[in-house]
Amino acid sequence: MDFKVMFTTFGMIFLAELGDKTQLATFAFAAESKTRLAVFLGAAGALILTSLLAVVFGSAVSRLIPPNYIKAGAGALFVLLGLWMLLYPGAK
């Protein structure tokens, strides 16, 4: 196992998830629920499943498209979506 990749992935995902809508939704569920363990297990299970899907699809796509193109495409999509959100913030 490549521990450098594991810790880098953990750190990046951990920082990316802090304060995002998923964490805020989990916060809200825990605040209104008496069974916090159920909220934790549901949120953890959902994150594990979405991560599994990302790894499976990322692995499959990387067989068809070189990783540097995937990184460039993901970066470009991130910038485009950010610009779109800035220019078209939605209904007011």
Residue pairs with C-beta under 8 A, 6 or more apart in sequence:
13 51
17 23
17 47
22 43
22 47
26 39
26 43
29 39
29 42
29 43
30 36
30 39
30 40
33 39
58 70
61 70
62 70
